[in-house]
Amino acid sequence: MEHLELPLANIKLHNIEKFVNTSKLQKLTFKGRPSTNYATSGKLPSFFFDGSMKKLIIFECICCGLIGELPFISNMSKLEKIDLRANTYLNGTLDSSFYQTPTSLRILRLGETNLTGHIDLPIHDLRNFKCIDVKEDYSLLPLNTTKLYHVNGELWL
């Protein structure tokens, strides 16, 4: 697996230009440090999620100070795992409006973000997930349905 890991340091994610020669890149990781305030890292560029990185199956951006709403994931994307944990300025709702079906997404790690509202994913999509992590997302409303238990794997609340 071709893997690229970039420590954030002074990288502003919203200023990253489209990557070239990504024909073998399967995993892309950005990692910040909890003790540093990266609140100006900005929004993630859409090219990570629109399918233009043909082999990318794992995208991790942990503790990066992302701001704004969850990125939109195209059904052209081959992403199976998205890990955006520990981005306390990342907000939005966890419903089917952030991705296009059918999706190859199987692992969604969004713990320690600032999601709001109810978790509202269709049952047929929930059955495809192997892991959904919304641990320590204190702005989410309490569960009022049992449909989340259709996840065929781990559910971290």
C-alpha positions in Angstrom: 0.0 0.0 0.0 1.4 3.4 -1.0 1.1 5.7 2.1 1.8 9.4 2.5 1.9 10.8 6.0 2.3 14.5 6.5 2.7 16.2 9.9 0.8 19.5 9.8 3.4 21.9 11.2 2.5 25.1 9.3 0.5 23.5 6.5 -2.8 25.2 5.7 -5.0 22.4 4.4 -7.3 24.8 2.4 -4.3 26.0 0.5 -3.2 22.5 -0.7 -3.2 22.3 -4.5 -4.5 19.2 -6.2 -1.9 16.4 -5.9 -0.3 15.1 -9.1 0.8 11.5 -9.8 -1.4 9.9 -7.2 -1.9 6.7 -9.3 -0.6 4.5 -6.5 -1.6 6.5 -3.4 -4.0 4.4 -1.3 -3.6 6.0 2.2 -3.2 9.7 3.0 -2.7 10.9 6.6 -2.4 14.4 8.0 -1.7 14.5 11.7 -1.7 17.4 14.1 -0.8 17.5 17.7 -3.5 17.9 20.5 -1.4 20.6 22.2 -1.3 22.9 19.2 -4.1 25.1 17.9 -4.5 24.4 14.2 -7.9 26.2 14.0 -6.8 28.0 10.9 -6.1 24.8 8.9 -9.4 25.4 7.2 -11.6 23.2 5.1 -10.4 20.2 3.3 -10.1 20.5 -0.5 -12.8 18.6 -2.3 -10.4 16.7 -4.5 -9.7 14.3 -1.6 -13.3 13.1 -1.8 -14.5 13.5 -5.4 -12.9 10.4 -6.8 -10.1 12.1 -8.7 -7.5 10.3 -6.5 -8.5 6.9 -8.1 -6.7 4.5 -5.6 -7.2 6.5 -2.4 -9.1 4.2 0.0 -8.0 5.6 3.4 -8.1 9.3 4.3 -7.0 10.4 7.8 -6.9 14.0 9.1 -6.6 13.6 12.9 -6.4 16.6 15.2 -5.9 19.1 12.3 -8.1 22.0 13.4 -10.5 21.6 10.5 -13.3 24.1 10.4 -16.6 24.1 8.7 -18.9 21.2 7.7 -18.2 17.6 6.9 -16.8 17.2 3.4 -19.1 15.9 0.6 -18.1 12.4 -0.5 -18.8 11.6 -4.2 -19.9 8.2 -5.2 -17.0 8.3 -7.6 -14.7 8.1 -4.6 -13.2 4.7 -3.6 -12.7 5.8 0.0 -13.5 3.0 2.5 -12.2 4.8 5.6 -12.4 8.4 6.7 -10.9 9.4 10.0 -11.5 13.0 11.0 -11.3 12.5 14.8 -10.3 15.3 17.2 -11.2 18.2 15.0 -13.3 20.2 17.5 -14.2 22.9 15.0 -15.6 20.5 12.4 -19.4 20.6 12.5 -22.4 19.6 10.5 -25.0 16.8 10.7 -24.4 13.1 10.3 -27.0 12.3 7.7 -27.0 11.1 4.1 -26.5 14.6 2.7 -22.7 14.4 3.1 -22.2 11.5 0.7 -23.6 10.2 -2.5 -24.9 6.6 -2.8 -23.8 4.0 -3.5 -20.7 4.6 -1.4 -17.7 2.4 -0.7 -17.4 4.0 2.8 -17.1 1.3 5.5 -15.3 3.1 8.4 -16.3 6.6 9.6 -14.4 8.0 12.6 -15.8 11.4 13.7 -15.3 11.3 17.4 -14.4 14.5 19.2 -15.8 16.8 16.6 -18.7 19.2 16.9 -21.5 17.4 15.0 -25.1 18.4 15.8 -28.5 17.0 15.5 -29.6 13.4 15.2 -27.6 10.7 13.5 -29.8 10.0 10.5 -28.3 7.5 8.1 -30.6 5.2 6.0 -30.7 1.6 7.2 -29.5 0.2 3.9 -26.4 2.3 4.2 -25.8 1.5 7.9 -25.7 -2.2 7.0 -22.6 -1.5 4.9 -20.6 0.2 7.7 -18.1 -1.8 9.7 -17.4 1.1 12.2 -19.0 4.4 13.0 -17.3 6.4 15.7 -19.0 9.5 17.2 -17.6 9.1 20.6 -17.4 12.4 22.6 -19.5 14.3 20.1 -21.5 16.0 22.8 -23.5 18.2 20.6 -25.3 15.3 19.0 -28.9 14.8 20.1 -29.7 11.6 22.2 -30.6 8.6 20.1 -34.3 8.3 19.6 -34.2 5.2 17.3 -32.6 1.8 17.2 -31.7 1.8 13.6 -28.1 2.6 14.4 -27.8 -1.0 15.6 -27.9 -2.1 12.0 -24.2 -1.3 11.7 -22.5 -4.6 11.0 -19.5 -3.9 13.3 -18.5 -1.4 15.8 -20.6 1.5 17.0 -18.8 4.0 19.3 -21.2 6.4 20.9 
